[in-house]
Amino acid sequence: MTSEFITLFMFATMMALLITGQRVFGVIGFVGTAAALWLWGEGSFELPFNASFQVLNWYPLITVPFFVFMGYMLSESGIASNLYRMFHVWFGSIRGGLALGTIGLMVVISCMNGLSVAGLAIGATVALPELLRRGYDKVMVTGVIQGGSSLGILIPPSVVLVLYAMIARQPVLQLWLAGIMPGLMMAAIFCIYIYVRCRIQPELGPILPREERAQITRSEKFLLLREGLLPLGVFGIMMGFFMTGVTSLVESSAVGALLATLAALFTRKLTWQVLEDTTRNTLAISCMFLWIILAALCFSAVYDGLGAVKAIERLLLDTWDLNPWTILIMMLLSFIIMGMFLDDTAMLVIVAPLYIPLVKGLGFDLIWFGILYTITCQIAYITPPFGYNLFLMRAMAPPEITLVDIYRSIIPFFLLMVLSIVILMIFPEIALWLPNLYSGRG
C-alpha cells in the first residue's frame, strides 16, 4: 500500500467523519488510532497513546488557561467598554475617527485575549451600535469589525500561536514576537484604508458634532485615557517582566491573570458573577485546546511513523516538479477552502502532520509560515459563502444589517489581508526581524 494512498485514505476519512458533526478531537484521535491498528496490528496501539503524553511534559501549555483567564477577566468586567469610550472621545473629531478607534480597540483586545472571537463579540456588541447611531455606513463598519477582529490570533498573547508552537515544535516566544510587526502592519493598512475612504466619501464616517465635543472637558479626556490604557498597562507589565528575564513564560502568564483580576478589583467591577463567567469560559476554552492537542499528537505520531511526508514531498517536487513557492501557495489556498467549514484549530491539527514537515523540507522558516497560516485562517473566516465569522457576525449584528451587507462588507478587508500576505511573502523579515533581534541573530 503506497504512502499516497494511505494519506488520501486517512485525510478523506477524517473529513467524512467531520461532516457528520462529530467532535474534532474525537475524529482526529480515532482516525490516528484506527490507522495504527490497521497498519501495524495490536501492539501499535501504544504508539498514539504514548505520543499524546508528550503534552504532559510541555510546560508552556500552562500559559493557555492563564492568558485566556486574563482576556476574559478584562472583557467580562467591562474594562473593554472603557477602551471604546476612550477611542470615541479621542478620535471623534477625525473623519472616520470612530472606525479608526474601533481598529485601535481591536488591537488592544488582541493584547488582552488572543482570540478573534472575543474581538468580534466586543466589536459587535460595544462598537457597532454606537457607530450606527452616529450615522456611519453600516456596510463599512461591519467590515471594520470583522477585519479588526482578525488581529486577535496574530498579536500576542495569541492562543492559536501557542497551539501552533506545540504542534510545530517551535518556541512560543519566537512566534509571538513574529506576530507583532505583521499584526501592527495589518492594523496600519486597515487604518489607512478607512481614513482615505472616509476622506473620499465623507458621508461614510461623519465626525462628532462640535457641540458634543465641546461638552467633554480636558480632565474628562485624560480620565478616560487613564481608564482606557489600563489593559495596555497590564499587558506591558506582564511582557516587560518576561522580556527582561524577571519571569519565565509561564510565570508571566500567571502575572497577567493576577494583574487583570487586580485591575477589575481596582475599578470596582470584580463581582462573583464576573469571576464565575470568566472561570467557566476559561475552563471551556482550555479543555478544548488540551483535547485537540492530544488528538493532534496521536494522529501525527502515526502519520510520521509511516514516512508518508517524505513520499508526498517526492511526489510534489520530483514527480510533479512543482516549485516550492507554488506548493506553499497551494497550502495557503487549502487553508482558505477548509476555513469555510472548520475553525483555525481544527484546520491546523488536520493538516499539520503533512504541511509542517513539508514546509521545513522545502526550506521555509516555520516561524514565518506560522504567521502566514494565522493570517490565512482569518481570510478563510471572512470568505463567503460559509466563512465562520460571517455567521457569528450575523448572529450578533442588529436586524438592519443583513447577510448580504455582511458579505459586501468584507470585500475590501479580504483584499487588504491578501495584500498583507503578499507583503510578508516578499519581505519575510517583517515577521522575522523581532525574533532574530531577540535571539541575537538580527
Secondary structure, 3 states (H helix, E strand, C coil): CCHHHHHHHHHHHHHHHHHCCCCHHHHHHHHHHHHHHHHHCHHHHHHHHHHHHHHHHCHHHHHHHHHHHHHHHHHHCCHHHHHHHHHHHHHCCCCCHHHHHHHHHHHHHHHHHCCHHHHHHHHHHHHHHHHHHCCCCHHHHHHHHHHHHHHHHCCCCCHHHHHHHHHHCCCHHHHHHHHHHHHHHHHHHHHHHHHHHHHHCHHHCCCCCHHHHHCCCHHHHHHHHHHHCHHHHHHHHHHHHHHCCCCCHHHHHHHHHHHHHHHHHHCCCCCHHHHHHHHHHHHHHHHHHHHHHHHHHHHHHHHHHHCHHHHHHHHHHHHCCCCHHHHHHHHHHHHHHHHCCCCHHHHHHHHHHHHHHHHHHCCCCHHHHHHHHHHHHHHHHCCCCCCHHHHHHHHHCCCCCCHHHHHHHCHHHHHHHHHHHHHHHHCCHHHHHHHHHHHCCC
